Amino acid sequence: MKLPHYELIAEKTLRVYEFTSEGPKGQIPKLIKFSETALKGYYNLAFGDKNLKTGNIDDKVVSNNGDSEQVLATVVSAVYMFTETHSDVWVYATGSTKARTRLYRMGITKYIDEVKNDFYVFGQLEGEWEEFQKDIDYNAFVVRRK
Amino acid sequence: MKSIKELNDKKIPIVRIDNSLEKYLKMPIFQDKVDKANEALRTIGLPKITTK
C-alpha cells in the first residue's frame, strides 16, 4: 500500500509521532500516540490536532483540511512503524465520536485486502470481536501484526 | 543492512527522531480513549487468532 502520506517525526521509543496536515485551512500539526493500557502489549492508538499556543491535543476538533485520506494513510504508516519495532503487540482504536469511528471503518474497508496481508484485523460489534468485514458498523478495531 | 527495495516493500515510513516529543509520553492525553481500550479489554478481552 503505497499511499501518499505526510512525513512523520517521532521520539526515540516510536510511541509518539507528529506530522503536519496541509490543505485549505493551512498547516495543522497533528499528534499520534500509542498509549500503554492495563495489559502489557496492548496499546491504544489515538491522534488529534495540536494547539500550537497551548501544546494541548484535541481529538474532537473537526479541522476539515481536505486531506482525510492522507491523514489516515499517515496514521497507518505510524502503525506499520510501531508494530515493526514493538513485537507482538495489539493496537486498539476507536473514534472520539461515532462519525470518526465510521471514518476509520471506511478507511480500513478501502485497504483491507492489502492490509490483511500484514495484519490480523478485528472489529468490535455487540460486545464481541470478529474478523473485520466490509460494511459492518463496528464500534472499535484492534490489529496485530502477522 | 536492508536494501532500499526491502525497506520500501516493508511499508515502513522513514521517520525523523525529535526528542522534544518525549514530553507527550507521560502526558495523560487521550485518556478517555485509553479508558475505552481498558474497558473493552475488561469486558470482552482480546480476539482469538485462528490460523488456517
N, CA and C atoms of all chains as a GROMACS GRO file, in nm:
protein
  594
    1MET      N    1   0.085  -0.119   0.000
    1MET     CA    2   0.000   0.000   0.000
    1MET      C    3   0.089   0.124   0.000
    2LYS      N    4   0.103   0.185  -0.114
    2LYS     CA    5   0.194   0.299  -0.122
    2LYS      C    6   0.108   0.423  -0.142
    3LEU      N    7   0.049   0.471  -0.035
    3LEU     CA    8  -0.036   0.588  -0.043
    3LEU      C    9   0.044   0.709  -0.004
    4PRO      N   10   0.009   0.824  -0.061
    4PRO     CA   11   0.078   0.945  -0.016
    4PRO      C   12   0.047   0.967   0.132
    5HIS      N   13   0.152   0.992   0.208
    5HIS     CA   14   0.130   1.024   0.348
    5HIS      C   15   0.229   1.130   0.389
    6TYR      N   16   0.199   1.195   0.499
    6TYR     CA   17   0.284   1.302   0.547
    6TYR      C   18   0.409   1.247   0.613
    7GLU      N   19   0.512   1.330   0.616
    7GLU     CA   20   0.636   1.292   0.683
    7GLU      C   21   0.612   1.286   0.833
    8LEU      N   22   0.667   1.182   0.894
    8LEU     CA   23   0.649   1.164   1.038
    8LEU      C   24   0.776   1.198   1.114
    9ILE      N   25   0.758   1.261   1.228
    9ILE     CA   26   0.867   1.268   1.324
    9ILE      C   27   0.821   1.196   1.449
   10ALA      N   28   0.916   1.145   1.526
   10ALA     CA   29   0.881   1.064   1.643
   10ALA      C   30   0.988   1.078   1.750
   11GLU      N   31   0.950   1.044   1.873
   11GLU     CA   32   1.052   1.033   1.978
   11GLU      C   33   1.113   0.892   1.970
   12LYS      N   34   1.222   0.871   2.040
   12LYS     CA   35   1.303   0.752   2.012
   12LYS      C   36   1.238   0.618   2.043
   13THR      N   37   1.135   0.614   2.127
   13THR     CA   38   1.070   0.485   2.151
   13THR      C   39   0.960   0.457   2.047
   14LEU      N   40   0.938   0.554   1.957
   14LEU     CA   41   0.843   0.538   1.846
   14LEU      C   42   0.701   0.512   1.895
   15ARG      N   43   0.664   0.573   2.008
   15ARG     CA   44   0.526   0.565   2.057
   15ARG      C   45   0.450   0.696   2.034
   16VAL      N   46   0.523   0.806   2.013
   16VAL     CA   47   0.458   0.935   1.986
   16VAL      C   48   0.512   0.988   1.854
   17TYR      N   49   0.421   1.030   1.767
   17TYR     CA   50   0.456   1.081   1.635
   17TYR      C   51   0.388   1.215   1.613
   18GLU      N   52   0.451   1.294   1.528
   18GLU     CA   53   0.387   1.419   1.489
   18GLU      C   54   0.398   1.434   1.337
   19PHE      N   55   0.296   1.491   1.277
   19PHE     CA   56   0.303   1.526   1.135
   19PHE      C   57   0.221   1.652   1.113
   20THR      N   58   0.233   1.710   0.996
   20THR     CA   59   0.162   1.835   0.967
   20THR      C   60   0.068   1.817   0.849
   21SER      N   61  -0.060   1.837   0.876
   21SER     CA   62  -0.160   1.832   0.770
   21SER      C   63  -0.154   1.962   0.691
   22GLU      N   64  -0.164   1.952   0.558
   22GLU     CA   65  -0.160   2.071   0.474
   22GLU      C   66  -0.281   2.074   0.383
   23GLY      N   67  -0.350   2.188   0.383
   23GLY     CA   68  -0.468   2.199   0.300
   23GLY      C   69  -0.522   2.340   0.300
   24PRO      N   70  -0.648   2.356   0.258
   24PRO     CA   71  -0.708   2.490   0.251
   24PRO      C   72  -0.707   2.564   0.384
   25LYS      N   73  -0.704   2.492   0.495
   25LYS     CA   74  -0.704   2.558   0.626
   25LYS      C   75  -0.560   2.586   0.673
   26GLY      N   76  -0.464   2.562   0.586
   26GLY     CA   77  -0.326   2.589   0.621
   26GLY      C   78  -0.256   2.467   0.678
   27GLN      N   79  -0.157   2.489   0.763
   27GLN     CA   80  -0.079   2.381   0.821
   27GLN      C   81  -0.131   2.352   0.962
   28ILE      N   82  -0.169   2.226   0.983
   28ILE     CA   83  -0.224   2.188   1.113
   28ILE      C   84  -0.141   2.073   1.169
   29PRO      N   85  -0.068   2.098   1.277
   29PRO     CA   86   0.012   1.990   1.335
   29PRO      C   87  -0.077   1.888   1.405
   30LYS      N   88  -0.042   1.761   1.388
   30LYS     CA   89  -0.122   1.654   1.449
   30LYS      C   90  -0.030   1.559   1.525
   31LEU      N   91  -0.083   1.501   1.631
   31LEU     CA   92  -0.005   1.411   1.714
   31LEU      C   93  -0.071   1.274   1.716
   32ILE      N   94   0.012   1.170   1.707
   32ILE     CA   95  -0.035   1.030   1.719
   32ILE      C   96   0.033   0.973   1.842
   33LYS      N   97  -0.044   0.902   1.923
   33LYS     CA   98   0.019   0.839   2.039
   33LYS      C   99  -0.030   0.695   2.056
   34PHE      N  100   0.064   0.605   2.078
   34PHE     CA  101   0.033   0.467   2.116
   34PHE      C  102   0.051   0.460   2.268
   35SER      N  103  -0.060   0.450   2.340
   35SER     CA  104  -0.056   0.456   2.486
   35SER      C  105  -0.064   0.315   2.546
   36GLU      N  106   0.018   0.291   2.645
   36GLU     CA  107   0.008   0.164   2.716
   36GLU      C  108  -0.124   0.160   2.791
   37THR      N  109  -0.176   0.038   2.805
   37THR     CA  110  -0.301   0.021   2.877
   37THR      C  111  -0.274  -0.067   3.000
   38ALA      N  112  -0.380  -0.120   3.056
   38ALA     CA  113  -0.366  -0.203   3.177
   38ALA      C  114  -0.296  -0.336   3.146
   39LEU      N  115  -0.293  -0.375   3.018
   39LEU     CA  116  -0.232  -0.503   2.980
   39LEU      C  117  -0.104  -0.477   2.902
   40LYS      N  118   0.002  -0.541   2.945
   40LYS     CA  119   0.130  -0.526   2.873
   40LYS      C  120   0.113  -0.579   2.730
   41GLY      N  121   0.159  -0.500   2.633
   41GLY     CA  122   0.149  -0.543   2.493
   41GLY      C  123   0.018  -0.506   2.426
   42TYR      N  124  -0.065  -0.433   2.494
   42TYR     CA  125  -0.194  -0.390   2.440
   42TYR      C  126  -0.196  -0.237   2.447
   43TYR      N  127  -0.202  -0.175   2.329
   43TYR     CA  128  -0.186  -0.030   2.322
   43TYR      C  129  -0.310   0.034   2.262
   44ASN      N  130  -0.338   0.156   2.304
   44ASN     CA  131  -0.443   0.235   2.242
   44ASN      C  132  -0.380   0.331   2.142
   45LEU      N  133  -0.438   0.339   2.024
   45LEU     CA  134  -0.393   0.435   1.923
   45LEU      C  135  -0.490   0.552   1.921
   46ALA      N  136  -0.438   0.672   1.932
   46ALA     CA  137  -0.523   0.790   1.920
   46ALA      C  138  -0.444   0.900   1.852
   47PHE      N  139  -0.515   0.991   1.788
   47PHE     CA  140  -0.446   1.107   1.730
   47PHE      C  141  -0.539   1.228   1.732
   48GLY      N  142  -0.478   1.345   1.728
   48GLY     CA  143  -0.558   1.467   1.732
   48GLY      C  144  -0.476   1.587   1.689
   49ASP      N  145  -0.543   1.701   1.686
   49ASP     CA  146  -0.477   1.825   1.646
   49ASP      C  147  -0.400   1.885   1.763
   50LYS      N  148  -0.285   1.937   1.731
   50LYS     CA  149  -0.202   2.000   1.835
   50LYS      C  150  -0.229   2.150   1.834
   51ASN      N  151  -0.259   2.206   1.950
   51ASN     CA  152  -0.278   2.350   1.961
   51ASN      C  153  -0.141   2.413   1.983
   52LEU      N  154  -0.097   2.493   1.886
   52LEU     CA  155   0.039   2.546   1.893
   52LEU      C  156   0.057   2.644   2.009
   53LYS      N  157  -0.054   2.707   2.048
   53LYS     CA  158  -0.041   2.806   2.158
   53LYS      C  159  -0.030   2.737   2.292
   54THR      N  160  -0.114   2.635   2.313
   54THR     CA  161  -0.119   2.572   2.446
   54THR      C  162  -0.040   2.442   2.452
   55GLY      N  163  -0.014   2.382   2.335
   55GLY     CA  164   0.051   2.250   2.333
   55GLY      C  165  -0.045   2.137   2.362
   56ASN      N  166  -0.173   2.170   2.388
   56ASN     CA  167  -0.273   2.066   2.416
   56ASN      C  168  -0.312   1.994   2.288
   57ILE      N  169  -0.363   1.874   2.305
   57ILE     CA  170  -0.404   1.792   2.191
   57ILE      C  171  -0.556   1.774   2.196
   58ASP      N  172  -0.622   1.793   2.084
   58ASP     CA  173  -0.767   1.784   2.076
   58ASP      C  174  -0.805   1.679   1.973
   59ASP      N  175  -0.870   1.571   2.016
   59ASP     CA  176  -0.910   1.468   1.920
   59ASP      C  177  -1.057   1.477   1.883
   60LYS      N  178  -1.120   1.587   1.921
   60LYS     CA  179  -1.261   1.604   1.886
   60LYS      C  180  -1.283   1.716   1.783
   61VAL      N  181  -1.182   1.797   1.762
   61VAL     CA  182  -1.197   1.907   1.667
   61VAL      C  183  -1.207   1.853   1.525
   62VAL      N  184  -1.288   1.918   1.444
   62VAL     CA  185  -1.301   1.880   1.302
   62VAL      C  186  -1.227   1.986   1.221
   63SER      N  187  -1.107   1.954   1.177
   63SER     CA  188  -1.026   2.056   1.111
   63SER      C  189  -1.060   2.074   0.963
   64ASN      N  190  -1.121   1.970   0.901
   64ASN     CA  191  -1.168   1.985   0.762
   64ASN      C  192  -1.064   2.044   0.668
   65ASN      N  193  -0.946   1.985   0.666
   65ASN     CA  194  -0.840   2.040   0.584
   65ASN      C  195  -0.833   1.973   0.446
   66GLY      N  196  -0.936   1.892   0.415
   66GLY     CA  197  -0.947   1.834   0.281
   66GLY      C  198  -0.849   1.721   0.253
   67ASP      N  199  -0.791   1.665   0.357
   67ASP     CA  200  -0.687   1.563   0.335
   67ASP      C  201  -0.707   1.441   0.424
   68SER      N  202  -0.832   1.406   0.450
   68SER     CA  203  -0.858   1.298   0.547
   68SER      C  204  -0.794   1.166   0.503
   69GLU      N  205  -0.791   1.140   0.372
   69GLU     CA  206  -0.729   1.014   0.326
   69GLU      C  207  -0.580   1.014   0.355
   70GLN      N  208  -0.516   1.127   0.331
   70GLN     CA  209  -0.373   1.135   0.354
   70GLN      C  210  -0.342   1.129   0.504
   71VAL      N  211  -0.430   1.188   0.584
   71VAL     CA  212  -0.413   1.181   0.729
   71VAL      C  213  -0.424   1.035   0.774
   72LEU      N  214  -0.525   0.965   0.727
   72LEU     CA  215  -0.541   0.824   0.765
   72LEU      C  216  -0.423   0.740   0.716
   73ALA      N  217  -0.377   0.768   0.595
   73ALA     CA  218  -0.260   0.694   0.542
   73ALA      C  219  -0.138   0.719   0.630
   74THR      N  220  -0.126   0.839   0.683
   74THR     CA  221  -0.012   0.873   0.770
   74THR      C  222  -0.024   0.797   0.902
   75VAL      N  223  -0.144   0.789   0.955
   75VAL     CA  224  -0.165   0.714   1.079
   75VAL      C  225  -0.134   0.565   1.056
   76VAL      N  226  -0.177   0.513   0.942
   76VAL     CA  227  -0.149   0.372   0.909
   76VAL      C  228   0.002   0.349   0.899
   77SER      N  229   0.074   0.444   0.842
   77SER     CA  230   0.219   0.426   0.831
   77SER      C  231   0.283   0.427   0.970
   78ALA      N  232   0.227   0.505   1.062
   78ALA     CA  233   0.276   0.503   1.201
   78ALA      C  234   0.248   0.367   1.265
   79VAL      N  235   0.133   0.307   1.232
   79VAL     CA  236   0.101   0.174   1.285
   79VAL      C  237   0.202   0.072   1.232
   80TYR      N  238   0.237   0.082   1.106
   80TYR     CA  239   0.339  -0.008   1.050
   80TYR      C  240   0.471   0.010   1.125
   81MET      N  241   0.512   0.134   1.147
   81MET     CA  242   0.639   0.160   1.215
   81MET      C  243   0.634   0.108   1.358
   82PHE      N  244   0.525   0.137   1.428
   82PHE     CA  245   0.514   0.097   1.568
   82PHE      C  246   0.517  -0.055   1.582
   83THR      N  247   0.441  -0.125   1.499
   83THR     CA  248   0.434  -0.271   1.510
   83THR      C  249   0.560  -0.340   1.454
   84GLU      N  250   0.633  -0.269   1.371
   84GLU     CA  251   0.761  -0.325   1.323
   84GLU      C  252   0.864  -0.326   1.435
   85THR      N  253   0.856  -0.225   1.521
   85THR     CA  254   0.958  -0.207   1.624
   85THR      C  255   0.911  -0.253   1.763
   86HIS      N  256   0.785  -0.289   1.778
   86HIS     CA  257   0.732  -0.342   1.903
   86HIS      C  258   0.664  -0.474   1.868
   87SER      N  259   0.731  -0.583   1.903
   87SER     CA  260   0.683  -0.714   1.857
   87SER      C  261   0.559  -0.759   1.932
   88ASP      N  262   0.474  -0.828   1.860
   88ASP     CA  263   0.360  -0.900   1.919
   88ASP      C  264   0.270  -0.812   2.003
   89VAL      N  265   0.243  -0.691   1.954
   89VAL     CA  266   0.152  -0.604   2.030
   89VAL      C  267   0.016  -0.600   1.962
   90TRP      N  268  -0.084  -0.569   2.042
   90TRP     CA  269  -0.217  -0.540   1.993
   90TRP      C  270  -0.234  -0.389   1.991
   91VAL      N  271  -0.298  -0.337   1.887
   91VAL     CA  272  -0.325  -0.194   1.880
   91VAL      C  273  -0.476  -0.174   1.866
   92TYR      N  274  -0.532  -0.106   1.964
   92TYR     CA  275  -0.678  -0.082   1.972
   92TYR      C  276  -0.704   0.061   1.926
   93ALA      N  277  -0.815   0.082   1.856
   93ALA     CA  278  -0.850   0.219   1.816
   93ALA      C  279  -1.001   0.232   1.805
   94THR      N  280  -1.049   0.348   1.846
   94THR     CA  281  -1.188   0.383   1.825
   94THR      C  282  -1.193   0.534   1.807
   95GLY      N  283  -1.299   0.585   1.749
   95GLY     CA  284  -1.310   0.729   1.727
   95GLY      C  285  -1.361   0.800   1.851
   96SER      N  286  -1.332   0.929   1.861
   96SER     CA  287  -1.384   1.007   1.973
   96SER      C  288  -1.534   1.034   1.954
   97THR      N  289  -1.581   1.013   1.832
   97THR     CA  290  -1.725   1.022   1.804
   97THR      C  291  -1.762   0.907   1.711
   98LYS      N  292  -1.892   0.879   1.700
   98LYS     CA  293  -1.937   0.773   1.609
   98LYS      C  294  -1.898   0.804   1.465
   99ALA      N  295  -1.904   0.932   1.430
   99ALA     CA  296  -1.871   0.972   1.292
   99ALA      C  297  -1.725   0.941   1.262
  100ARG      N  298  -1.638   0.965   1.358
  100ARG     CA  299  -1.496   0.937   1.338
  100ARG      C  300  -1.471   0.786   1.329
  101THR      N  301  -1.540   0.711   1.414
  101THR     CA  302  -1.523   0.564   1.409
  101THR      C  303  -1.565   0.514   1.271
  102ARG      N  304  -1.671   0.573   1.219
  102ARG     CA  305  -1.718   0.533   1.085
  102ARG      C  306  -1.613   0.570   0.980
  103LEU      N  307  -1.549   0.684   0.997
  103LEU     CA  308  -1.444   0.726   0.904
  103LEU      C  309  -1.328   0.627   0.907
  104TYR      N  310  -1.291   0.583   1.027
  104TYR     CA  311  -1.183   0.485   1.038
  104TYR      C  312  -1.224   0.354   0.972
  105ARG      N  313  -1.351   0.316   0.994
  105ARG     CA  314  -1.401   0.191   0.936
  105ARG      C  315  -1.395   0.198   0.784
  106MET      N  316  -1.433   0.313   0.728
  106MET     CA  317  -1.430   0.330   0.583
  106MET      C  318  -1.286   0.324   0.532
  107GLY      N  319  -1.194   0.381   0.609
  107GLY     CA  320  -1.054   0.376   0.570
  107GLY      C  321  -1.002   0.234   0.569
  108ILE      N  322  -1.034   0.158   0.672
  108ILE     CA  323  -0.990   0.017   0.678
  108ILE      C  324  -1.053  -0.061   0.564
  109THR      N  325  -1.182  -0.039   0.540
  109THR     CA  326  -1.253  -0.110   0.433
  109THR      C  327  -1.184  -0.090   0.299
  110LYS      N  328  -1.143   0.035   0.275
  110LYS     CA  329  -1.083   0.068   0.146
  110LYS      C  330  -0.955  -0.012   0.121
  111TYR      N  331  -0.879  -0.038   0.227
  111TYR     CA  332  -0.748  -0.100   0.208
  111TYR      C  333  -0.737  -0.239   0.269
  112ILE      N  334  -0.848  -0.295   0.313
  112ILE     CA  335  -0.841  -0.419   0.390
  112ILE      C  336  -0.778  -0.533   0.311
  113ASP      N  337  -0.802  -0.540   0.183
  113ASP     CA  338  -0.748  -0.653   0.107
  113ASP      C  339  -0.595  -0.655   0.108
  114GLU      N  340  -0.537  -0.538   0.119
  114GLU     CA  341  -0.391  -0.533   0.127
  114GLU      C  342  -0.342  -0.540   0.272
  115VAL      N  343  -0.412  -0.466   0.359
  115VAL     CA  344  -0.370  -0.460   0.499
  115VAL      C  345  -0.373  -0.598   0.564
  116LYS      N  346  -0.471  -0.680   0.525
  116LYS     CA  347  -0.483  -0.811   0.592
  116LYS      C  348  -0.368  -0.905   0.555
  117ASN      N  349  -0.287  -0.868   0.455
  117ASN     CA  350  -0.165  -0.945   0.429
  117ASN      C  351  -0.063  -0.927   0.540
  118ASP      N  352  -0.072  -0.813   0.610
  118ASP     CA  353   0.028  -0.779   0.712
  118ASP      C  354  -0.028  -0.783   0.853
  119PHE      N  355  -0.158  -0.770   0.867
  119PHE     CA  356  -0.220  -0.761   0.999
  119PHE      C  357  -0.340  -0.854   1.013
  120TYR      N  358  -0.362  -0.902   1.136
  120TYR     CA  359  -0.492  -0.955   1.174
  120TYR      C  360  -0.575  -0.832   1.211
  121VAL      N  361  -0.694  -0.820   1.154
  121VAL     CA  362  -0.778  -0.702   1.178
  121VAL      C  363  -0.913  -0.748   1.232
  122PHE      N  364  -0.952  -0.692   1.346
  122PHE     CA  365  -1.079  -0.730   1.407
  122PHE      C  366  -1.163  -0.605   1.432
  123GLY      N  367  -1.296  -0.625   1.425
  123GLY     CA  368  -1.389  -0.519   1.460
  123GLY      C  369  -1.472  -0.561   1.579
  124GLN      N  370  -1.511  -0.462   1.659
  124GLN     CA  371  -1.592  -0.492   1.778
  124GLN      C  372  -1.737  -0.462   1.748
  125LEU      N  373  -1.821  -0.564   1.768
  125LEU     CA  374  -1.964  -0.549   1.742
  125LEU      C  375  -2.042  -0.624   1.849
  126GLU      N  376  -2.133  -0.553   1.912
  126GLU     CA  377  -2.220  -0.614   2.014
  126GLU      C  378  -2.140  -0.695   2.117
  127GLY      N  379  -2.035  -0.633   2.168
  127GLY     CA  380  -1.962  -0.694   2.278
  127GLY      C  381  -1.873  -0.810   2.239
  128GLU      N  382  -1.844  -0.824   2.110
  128GLU     CA  383  -1.757  -0.934   2.069
  128GLU      C  384  -1.663  -0.886   1.958
  129TRP      N  385  -1.548  -0.952   1.949
  129TRP     CA  386  -1.458  -0.926   1.838
  129TRP      C  387  -1.488  -1.024   1.725
  130GLU      N  388  -1.480  -0.975   1.603
  130GLU     CA  389  -1.489  -1.065   1.488
  130GLU      C  390  -1.390  -1.018   1.383
  131GLU      N  391  -1.354  -1.110   1.294
  131GLU     CA  392  -1.265  -1.071   1.183
  131GLU      C  393  -1.333  -0.961   1.103
  132PHE      N  394  -1.256  -0.859   1.072
  132PHE     CA  395  -1.312  -0.740   1.006
  132PHE      C  396  -1.376  -0.778   0.873
  133GLN      N  397  -1.499  -0.731   0.856
  133GLN     CA  398  -1.567  -0.748   0.728
  133GLN      C  399  -1.613  -0.611   0.681
  134LYS      N  400  -1.622  -0.597   0.552
  134LYS     CA  401  -1.663  -0.467   0.496
  134LYS      C  402  -1.808  -0.436   0.530
  135ASP      N  403  -1.839  -0.309   0.538
  135ASP     CA  404  -1.978  -0.261   0.551
  135ASP      C  405  -2.048  -0.301   0.680
  136ILE      N  406  -1.972  -0.325   0.785
  136ILE     CA  407  -2.033  -0.351   0.916
  136ILE      C  408  -1.994  -0.236   1.008
  137ASP      N  409  -2.093  -0.188   1.081
  137ASP     CA  410  -2.075  -0.067   1.162
  137ASP      C  411  -2.012  -0.100   1.297
  138TYR      N  412  -1.881  -0.127   1.294
  138TYR     CA  413  -1.811  -0.164   1.417
  138TYR      C  414  -1.795  -0.045   1.512
  139ASN      N  415  -1.780  -0.076   1.640
  139ASN     CA  416  -1.761   0.029   1.741
  139ASN      C  417  -1.614   0.059   1.764
  140ALA      N  418  -1.529  -0.038   1.736
  140ALA     CA  419  -1.385  -0.021   1.762
  140ALA      C  420  -1.310  -0.125   1.679
  141PHE      N  421  -1.179  -0.114   1.678
  141PHE     CA  422  -1.096  -0.203   1.598
  141PHE      C  423  -0.973  -0.241   1.678
  142VAL      N  424  -0.919  -0.358   1.647
  142VAL     CA  425  -0.791  -0.396   1.706
  142VAL      C  426  -0.712  -0.473   1.600
  143VAL      N  427  -0.584  -0.447   1.594
  143VAL     CA  428  -0.500  -0.513   1.494
  143VAL      C  429  -0.377  -0.571   1.561
  144ARG      N  430  -0.318  -0.670   1.493
  144ARG     CA  431  -0.195  -0.732   1.540
  144ARG      C  432  -0.117  -0.772   1.415
  145ARG      N  433   0.013  -0.747   1.419
  145ARG     CA  434   0.095  -0.776   1.302
  145ARG      C  435   0.110  -0.928   1.283
  146LYS      N  436   0.107  -0.971   1.158
  146LYS     CA  437   0.124  -1.114   1.131
  146LYS      C  438   0.272  -1.153   1.136
  147MET      N  439   2.246  -0.494   0.643
  147MET     CA  440   2.164  -0.373   0.627
  147MET      C  441   2.064  -0.396   0.514
  148LYS      N  442   1.940  -0.353   0.537
  148LYS     CA  443   1.836  -0.377   0.436
  148LYS      C  444   1.858  -0.285   0.316
  149SER      N  445   1.822  -0.337   0.197
  149SER     CA  446   1.831  -0.254   0.078
  149SER      C  447   1.712  -0.159   0.074
  150ILE      N  448   1.718  -0.058  -0.012
  150ILE     CA  449   1.609   0.038  -0.027
  150ILE      C  450   1.482  -0.036  -0.070
  151LYS      N  451   1.497  -0.132  -0.160
  151LYS     CA  452   1.380  -0.205  -0.208
  151LYS      C  453   1.314  -0.281  -0.093
  152GLU      N  454   1.399  -0.343  -0.009
  152GLU     CA  455   1.344  -0.417   0.106
  152GLU      C  456   1.271  -0.323   0.199
  153LEU      N  457   1.328  -0.204   0.223
  153LEU     CA  458   1.264  -0.106   0.311
  153LEU      C  459   1.132  -0.060   0.252
  154ASN      N  460   1.132  -0.031   0.122
  154ASN     CA  461   1.008   0.015   0.058
  154ASN      C  462   0.901  -0.094   0.064
  155ASP      N  463   0.944  -0.219   0.041
  155ASP     CA  464   0.847  -0.329   0.040
  155ASP      C  465   0.787  -0.351   0.178
  156LYS      N  466   0.860  -0.315   0.284
  156LYS     CA  467   0.808  -0.338   0.418
  156LYS      C  468   0.707  -0.229   0.458
  157LYS      N  469   0.686  -0.128   0.378
  157LYS     CA  470   0.587  -0.023   0.401
  157LYS      C  471   0.616   0.056   0.528
  158ILE      N  472   0.736   0.051   0.576
  158ILE     CA  473   0.772   0.126   0.696
  158ILE      C  474   0.814   0.265   0.653
  159PRO      N  475   0.757   0.368   0.715
  159PRO     CA  476   0.794   0.504   0.674
  159PRO      C  477   0.933   0.541   0.725
  160ILE      N  478   0.989   0.641   0.662
  160ILE     CA  479   1.113   0.698   0.715
  160ILE      C  480   1.071   0.801   0.818
  161VAL      N  481   1.124   0.789   0.937
  161VAL     CA  482   1.081   0.875   1.047
  161VAL      C  483   1.201   0.952   1.101
  162ARG      N  484   1.181   1.081   1.120
  162ARG     CA  485   1.287   1.164   1.180
  162ARG      C  486   1.264   1.166   1.331
  163ILE      N  487   1.372   1.151   1.406
  163ILE     CA  488   1.360   1.148   1.552
  163ILE      C  489   1.369   1.290   1.608
  164ASP      N  490   1.274   1.322   1.695
  164ASP     CA  491   1.273   1.453   1.762
  164ASP      C  492   1.237   1.427   1.908
  165ASN      N  493   1.336   1.437   1.994
  165ASN     CA  494   1.313   1.401   2.133
  165ASN      C  495   1.229   1.502   2.210
  166SER      N  496   1.196   1.615   2.148
  166SER     CA  497   1.105   1.709   2.216
  166SER      C  498   0.966   1.648   2.232
  167LEU      N  499   0.938   1.542   2.154
  167LEU     CA  500   0.809   1.475   2.165
  167LEU      C  501   0.801   1.384   2.287
  168GLU      N  502   0.913   1.363   2.353
  168GLU     CA  503   0.914   1.274   2.470
  168GLU      C  504   0.819   1.322   2.579
  169LYS      N  505   0.796   1.454   2.583
  169LYS     CA  506   0.711   1.505   2.691
  169LYS      C  507   0.569   1.448   2.683
  170TYR      N  508   0.527   1.406   2.563
  170TYR     CA  509   0.392   1.353   2.547
  170TYR      C  510   0.379   1.210   2.599
  171LEU      N  511   0.491   1.144   2.624
  171LEU     CA  512   0.484   1.007   2.674
  171LEU      C  513   0.415   1.003   2.810
  172LYS      N  514   0.449   1.099   2.894
  172LYS     CA  515   0.392   1.096   3.030
  172LYS      C  516   0.265   1.179   3.042
  173MET      N  517   0.234   1.259   2.942
  173MET     CA  518   0.112   1.342   2.947
  173MET      C  519  -0.010   1.254   2.932
  174PRO      N  520  -0.113   1.280   3.014
  174PRO     CA  521  -0.235   1.196   3.006
  174PRO      C  522  -0.327   1.239   2.891
  175ILE      N  523  -0.272   1.245   2.771
  175ILE     CA  524  -0.357   1.283   2.657
  175ILE      C  525  -0.433   1.161   2.609
  176PHE      N  526  -0.548   1.182   2.550
  176PHE     CA  527  -0.636   1.076   2.500
  176PHE      C  528  -0.675   0.978   2.610
  177GLN      N  529  -0.681   1.026   2.734
  177GLN     CA  530  -0.708   0.934   2.846
  177GLN      C  531  -0.845   0.867   2.832
  178ASP      N  532  -0.943   0.940   2.776
  178ASP     CA  533  -1.075   0.879   2.761
  178ASP      C  534  -1.069   0.761   2.664
  179LYS      N  535  -0.982   0.769   2.566
  179LYS     CA  536  -0.967   0.659   2.470
  179LYS      C  537  -0.896   0.540   2.536
  180VAL      N  538  -0.797   0.571   2.617
  180VAL     CA  539  -0.726   0.464   2.689
  180VAL      C  540  -0.824   0.392   2.782
  181ASP      N  541  -0.911   0.473   2.845
  181ASP     CA  542  -1.012   0.413   2.933
  181ASP      C  543  -1.104   0.319   2.854
  182LYS      N  544  -1.140   0.361   2.733
  182LYS     CA  545  -1.227   0.275   2.648
  182LYS      C  546  -1.154   0.147   2.611
  183ALA      N  547  -1.025   0.159   2.582
  183ALA     CA  548  -0.946   0.041   2.546
  183ALA      C  549  -0.941  -0.056   2.665
  184ASN      N  550  -0.922   0.000   2.785
  184ASN     CA  551  -0.919  -0.084   2.905
  184ASN      C  552  -1.055  -0.148   2.932
  185GLU      N  553  -1.160  -0.073   2.907
  185GLU     CA  554  -1.295  -0.126   2.927
  185GLU      C  555  -1.323  -0.240   2.832
  186ALA      N  556  -1.281  -0.224   2.706
  186ALA     CA  557  -1.300  -0.331   2.607
  186ALA      C  558  -1.222  -0.455   2.650
  187LEU      N  559  -1.102  -0.433   2.698
  187LEU     CA  560  -1.020  -0.545   2.743
  187LEU      C  561  -1.086  -0.617   2.860
  188ARG      N  562  -1.141  -0.537   2.951
  188ARG     CA  563  -1.203  -0.594   3.072
  188ARG      C  564  -1.330  -0.672   3.037
  189THR      N  565  -1.410  -0.619   2.946
  189THR     CA  566  -1.541  -0.679   2.919
  189THR      C  567  -1.538  -0.788   2.812
  190ILE      N  568  -1.456  -0.770   2.709
  190ILE     CA  569  -1.460  -0.872   2.603
  190ILE      C  570  -1.325  -0.935   2.574
  191GLY      N  571  -1.219  -0.884   2.640
  191GLY     CA  572  -1.089  -0.948   2.621
  191GLY      C  573  -1.031  -0.922   2.482
  192LEU      N  574  -0.940  -1.007   2.443
  192LEU     CA  575  -0.873  -0.994   2.313
  192LEU      C  576  -0.931  -1.094   2.214
  193PRO      N  577  -0.921  -1.064   2.086
  193PRO     CA  578  -0.972  -1.160   1.987
  193PRO      C  579  -0.888  -1.287   1.986
  194LYS      N  580  -0.950  -1.394   1.937
  194LYS     CA  581  -0.874  -1.518   1.921
  194LYS      C  582  -0.827  -1.525   1.776
  195ILE      N  583  -0.700  -1.555   1.761
  195ILE     CA  584  -0.646  -1.566   1.626
  195ILE      C  585  -0.647  -1.713   1.589
  196THR      N  586  -0.717  -1.742   1.480
  196THR     CA  587  -0.720  -1.882   1.434
  196THR      C  588  -0.636  -1.890   1.309
  197THR      N  589  -0.538  -1.976   1.310
  197THR     CA  590  -0.453  -1.992   1.192
  197THR      C  591  -0.513  -2.100   1.104
  198LYS      N  592  -0.526  -2.066   0.976
  198LYS     CA  593  -0.588  -2.161   0.882
  198LYS      C  594  -0.482  -2.238   0.806
   0.00000   0.00000   0.00000
